[in-house]
Amino acid sequence: MKKQNFIESNIWVIVSNIIISSKGIILIPILIKSYGEGIYGSYVLLASVAMVIFQLSSFGIGYKYKRYMPSIVNKSRKQNLYYTQLVFHLISILFFLILFSYLSNDINNKLLKLNAKYEIIIFIAYIISILLFNQSSNYFRLTHRIKYYAIIQTLYPIISITLIYLFAQIDNNNTLNRILTIYTCVLLLLTFINNAKILKELGITIPKLKFRYIINDINYGYPLVIYYLIDFTLGSFDRFIISFFLGSIAVSYYNPAYLLGALILIIPKTFSVVLQPYLSKQYDENRRGFKLSHATKSIEIYLLFALPYVIGTIFFSKPILKLLTTQVIANNSYFITPIVSLGVLFFGLNNIYSTIYFVKRKTKSILYINGLSVVLNIAINIIFISIYKNILVAAISTFLSYFISFLIFNSSMRKTTKLKLDVKFISKIFISTLILLSYLILINLMINEMFILKLISSIIIYLTALVCLKTFKINKLLIQ
């Protein structure tokens, strides 16, 4: 793969991820102001449940598909990799949906404490559409067609948000069912477009679900499922605990501030999407000469954006939340954003580390490293939220969990993998960030309002500091 292709792929995916990640931010004012805080809080919880069912139902099968598809050119092997894990996942998710349907009343009323009702059949269709869309879209990512993957991923939030907004303006029948129905229809439409292309390339075949093949695949993949549950616990389980102790309205306070703090994850998520198939192909072709220059540059560029973002959230979270939501929500949650963004800084680094371990087939290491932090996260949330009844506890728990996970991950990486980071480059980023912090402290002492002016001037100050320190060298930014 040529370096232009790698750089171009990152550009396409980062644009896509900006739009996808912005979906949650854009939906905040639409859902809260048009649908109400109760429906918004209920949707956040239900969407999280849908993703848990989707991830858990795979049992880990699909590791071989994701790991080896980028390197394989033989059509029959591609068919086997793609259709085997797809059919297995479809069958297994049906069992999960039957179980959820049976327990849905207790889950909705006693565990989630939802303030909005919905039809179970619509929710089932929504989860199946998530599975079909993700399966069909990933095929193009793993076969190095990142541009198409980015476009189809971008169309999903754009079409969905547009329809949700338009229907909200047409009449006042704004329900949770409507939101789920719109998402389901859009996902199925895009899946149909994806499958039209896939069928032309692979055709239709009935896979042989060989027991040994499936067990072997699950043996490598199940740690990733457990890792997802750990990742979900670290990133989303706090909403369920908040809902249980404080109600779903408190979730509508906490979630916008959390999403704003976690917005910087656009960068490492972009690198993970492109890095995984790229490093897999490179590792398979030249294991002894396997280089991690793309991974190290990914870390450096991530810090270039993440460090000033953390500083910015300290000063700008309240006016941005006021703009996106309401004055009440902003006043009750603005302090959440900086704490979350600091934790997410470390989580983003873990995300890049995990991609390297995935390629090296060290999936169990990914699982073990995050085990301690998830136990800590659950313990802090349950014990202290039940005592203090405050969403601040969840934010602090998020930071501690991600930070401890990073310490363990970083220690493990140093022992097993050599990452040659550009210390001089990173030092200049730190100095520029300190200059930005000093400027923001000074200007906030002098001026209380003029939010937009302060935001724009802050960006200019940071960029100027980087240029003055001669941080950028085009030949080094282009990954070799």
N, C-alpha and C positions, 0 to 999 in steps of 0.2 A: 504494500500500500504506500503510495507516495505521500510525502509530508503535506502537500497541498490538500490532499483528500482528508487527512486527519484534522487539519486546521479548519477546513471548510465544514467538516462534519460537526465539529464543536460549535461553530458559529450557528449552524442550522438548529442544533439541539438546544443551545442556550436561548435562542429566540423562542423556540417552542416551549421550553421550560419556564421562561418568563411569563408567557401567556397562560400556561397550565397552572403555575403557582399563583398567578394573579387571579385565577378563577375564584379561589377562596376569598381573597380580598374584595373582589368586585361583587361577589355574591352577598357579602355582609350587608351593605346598605339596601340592596334589592330585597333580600329576604326579611331583614329586620323591619324595614320601613313599610314594605308591602304585605308581608306575610305575618309579621309579629315575632317577638322574641321567643315565644313558646314554640312555634313551628321551626324557627331557626335552630334553637337548641336541640329539638327533637331530631331534626335532619342531620345535624352534626353527629349525634350519637348513633343514629341508624346507619349512616354512611360508613362509620367506623366498624359497626357490626358486619356490614356487607363485605368489607375488605378482609376482616378476620376469617369469615367463612370461605371467601375466595382463596386466600392463602393457605389456610389450614387444610382444606379439602384435597389439596394436591398430594399430601403426605410426603412431599419432597421429590416426587417424580418430575422429570423435566430437567434435571441437572445435566444429563448427557446431551440433551437437546441444546441447551444454552451453551454448554462448554465446547461441544464439537461441531455444531452447525457452521460456525464461521470458517472452518477449515475444509469442510467436505464439499466435493464437487459432484460426486456420484449421485444420480437421481434417485435410485432405489434406496440408498442409505439415507438420503434426505427425507424420503417418504416415511421410512421406518422411524426416524427420530421425531418427525413432526406429528404424525398421526397416532403413534403409540401413546405418547404422553397426553395428547389432546383427548382421545377417547377415554383413557383412564380417568382423567380429570373430570370429564363430563359425567361419567358414571358415579364417581365418588362424591361429587358435589350434590347430586340428587339425594343421596343418603343424608347429607348434612342439612339439606333444605327440608326434608321430611321431618327430621328431628327438630329443627327450628320451628316448623309449623306447629308441632305438637306442644312445644314449650313456649310459644310466642307470647301468650297471655301473661305468664309469670315473668318472662324476660322484660316485656314492655312495661308492666305495671309495678313489679317489685324490684327489679334490678335497675332498669334504665329510668323508670319513673317519667315516661314520656308525657308531654302536655298535648300532643297531637295524635290523632288516630290515622290509621292507614289500612289498606287492603293487603292481606298477606300474599295474594296471588300477584299483585303488582310488585311487591318487594322481591318475590321469587324470580319474576321475569327480569327485574333489575339486576340481580346477582348473576343470572345466567348470561345476560348481555355483557356484563363486565368481563366474565370469563372468555366469551367468544371474541370480544374486541381485543383484549390483551393478548390472547393467543395469536390472532391473525396479525396484529401490529408487530409483535415481537419477531415474527418471521422475517420481516423486512429489516429490522435492526440487526438481527443475527446474520443476515446475508449481505451486510455492508451497504444497504440502501438507506442510509441515515436521512438523506434529504426527504425521501418519501415518508419515512417513519415520522419525521418531525412535522411534516405537513399534516398528516392524518391525525397525529396527536393534538395538533394545534386547532384543527377544525372542531374537535369534540367540545372543548370549553366555549369556543366562540359561538357555535350554533346553539348549544344548550343555554348559555346565559342570555343570548338574544331572545330565544323562545320563552324562557322563564319571565323575562322582563315584559315582553309583548303581551303575554297572557295575563300578567298581573295588571296591565293597563286596560285590558278589554273589559274585565268584570272583576267583582270582588270575591269570587269563589276560589280564593287562594288557599289550597290545602296541601298537605304533605303528599297526598296521592298524585297531585298535579306535577309536583317537582320530580317524583320518582318516575312517572310516566314519560315526561319529557326526556329525562336522561336515558331511559330504556330505548325509546324510539330512535334517538340520535345514535346511540351505541350500535344498535342493530343495523341502521342504515350504513354506517361507516364499516361495520363488519362485512356487510354484503359487498361493498366496493373492494375491500381487502381480499375477500375470498374469490372474487372474480379473477384477480391477478394470480392468486396462489394456485387455483385449480388449473390455470393455463400452464403453469410451470411444473406442478407436481402431479396433476391429474387426481383421480379418486382411487383410493385403495383401502382395503380392509386390513388393518394391522393385526398381526398375531401377538396377542398379549401373553408373551411367554413369562412364566412365573419367575424364572431365574433372572431374566432381563429386568423385570420390574423391581424385584427385591434388590438387585445390585444398584439400580438407579436410585431407589429410595435410600439405600445405605449411604450414598454420597449426598443425597439431597435433603434427608430429614433434618440434619443440623441447620440447614438454611431455613426450614419451616419454623423450627424452634427459635432460630435467630430472629426471624420475622416477628414471632410472638414477643420476643424480648424487645425488639425494636419498637413494636407497637405499644408494649407496656411503657417503655421509656417515653414515647412520643404522644400517645393518645389515651392510655389507661387512666391518666389523671382526670380526664373529662368524666369518666364513669364514676370515679370516686367522688368528684365534686357533685355530680348529679345525685349520687346516693345520699350524701350527707347534706348538701345545700340545695338540691333541686336543679332542674334543667335550665331555669332562668340564669342561675349562676354560671352555667356553661356558656350562655350567650354573652356574658361579660368576659369570661376568661378566653374563649376561643379566638375572638378577633385580635386580642393582644398577643396571643401565642402565635397566630399565623403571621402577624407583622414581624415578630421577633425571628421566626423561622424562615422568612422570605429569602434570606441569603443562601439557603440550601439549594437554590437554583444552580449555583456554580458547581458544587461537588456532584449533584445529581446529573448534571450535564456530562461531566467527566466520566462518571460511572457508566453512563449509557454508551459512550464512544470507546472508553478504555477496555471494557470487558471483551467485546468481540475482537478488538484490535490486538490486545495483549494475548488473547487465546490463540489467535492465528500465528503471532510472532513466536510464542512459546512452543507451539507444535512444530514449527518449521526450523527453529534454531534454539533448542533448549539450553545448550551449553553457552551460546552467545546471547542469551536472553538479557535484554537491557531494560531498565526502568526509567529512562530519561523522560518519557511521557508522563509517568506517574509523579516524578519529582517536580516537573514543571506544572503539573496540575495542582500540586500542593502550594507551590509558590504563588501561582496566579490566584488561587482561592484566598490566600492570606492577603493579597493585594486588595481584594474587595471586602473580605470579612472583617478585618480589623477596624477600618473606618466605619463600617456599618454598625458594629457594636457601639462605638462612640456616638454615632448619630442617633441611635435609638434612645439614648439617655436624654437627649434634648428635644427630640422631635416626635416621640411616640404619642404624647398627649394630643397635640394639634392634629396629627394624622388620624388618630382614632376618633377624634371629634368630627373630623371631616367625613370619615367612613361610616360612623355609627351615630351615636347620640352623645350629648354632653354627659348624661348619667353614666353611660358605659365607659366613656373616656376617663371620667373622674374615678371610677371604681376599678380600673384595670391598667392604666397607663404605666404603672410601676412594674407590671408583669413583663413587658416587652424587653427591656434591657437585660433582665436576668435570663430570660429564655434565649435571647440572641447570643449571650456569652456562652451558655451551654451548647447551643447549636454550632458555635465556632468549633468546638471540640468534636461534636458529632460529625461534622462535615469531613474532618480529617479521618475519623474512623471509617467513614464511607469509602474513602479512597483506599485506605489500608485493606478494607474488606474485599475490594475488587482485586487487589494483588493476591490475597490469600485464596480467593475463588479460583483464579487462573491456575494457581499452584496446587489446587485440589485439597487445600487445608480448610475444608468447610467446618470440621469439628473445632478447630482453633477459633474460628469466628464465633462459634457458639459459646465455648468456654469463657472467652475473654469478656463477653457481655453478661455472663451469668450473675456475677457478684453485683454489678450495678443495678440489674433489674430487681434483685431482692431488696437492695437498699431503697430503690425508688418506691416499691410497693409498701415497704415498712414505714418509711417517712410519711408517705401520703395518708395511709390508713390511720396511723397513730396520731399524727399531728393535726390533720384536717378534722378528725373527730373531736379533738380537744379545742382547737382554736377557731374552727369554722371560718376559715379565711382562704381565698384562692391564692394568696401569696405563698402559702406552704407548697402548693403544687409547682409553682415556678422555681422555688429554691430546690425542691426535690429533682426537678428536671436538670438544673445546672449541675448539682452534685453527681447525679447518675452519669451524665455525659462526660463529666470531667474525670471521674474515677475510671470509667470505661476507656477513656483516652490514655490515661497513665498506664493501664495494663497493656493496652494495645501497642502503645509506643515502645514500652519495654520489650515486648515480644518481638516487634518488628526489628529492633536493634540487634537482637540475638540471631535472627534467622535471615534477614534481608538487608542489604546495604542500599540505603537511599542517599545519594550524594546531592544534598540540598545546597543551593547557593546562599551561603550565610551572609555574604555582603549584600545581596539583593534583599533578603528578608530584613536585615538590619535597617536598611534605608526605608522599608515599609513601616517599621516600628517608629523610626524617627519622624516620618511624615505624619503618622497617626498621632503622635504626641504633640506635634505642631497644630494639628487639627483640634485636638482636645483643648489646648491652651486658647486657641482662637474662639472656640465655642463658649468657653467659660467667660472670657472677656466680653464678647458681644452680648451674651445673655445678661451680664451685669449692667450693660449700657442700654439695651433695648429689650422690652418685654414682648412686643408684638412683631409684626412683619415676618411671619413664619416663612413665606416663600423666598423672600430676600435672603434670610439667614441660611436657608437650605442651599440655594444656588451659590451663595458666596462661600459656603463651607466646602462645596465640591471644588470650586475654583482654587481655594486655599490648599486643599489636599493635593490636587493635580500639580499646582505650582511647586509645592514642596518636593514632590516626586521628580519633577523636571530639574529643579535646582540641584538636587542631589545626584543627578545623572543616573537615575534608577533604570531607565529604559534603554535597552540596546536591542534594536530590531532583530539582529542575527541571533540573539539569545532567546528572545521571546518565541521565535519560530522554532518549534520542537524538531530536533534533529532525528 
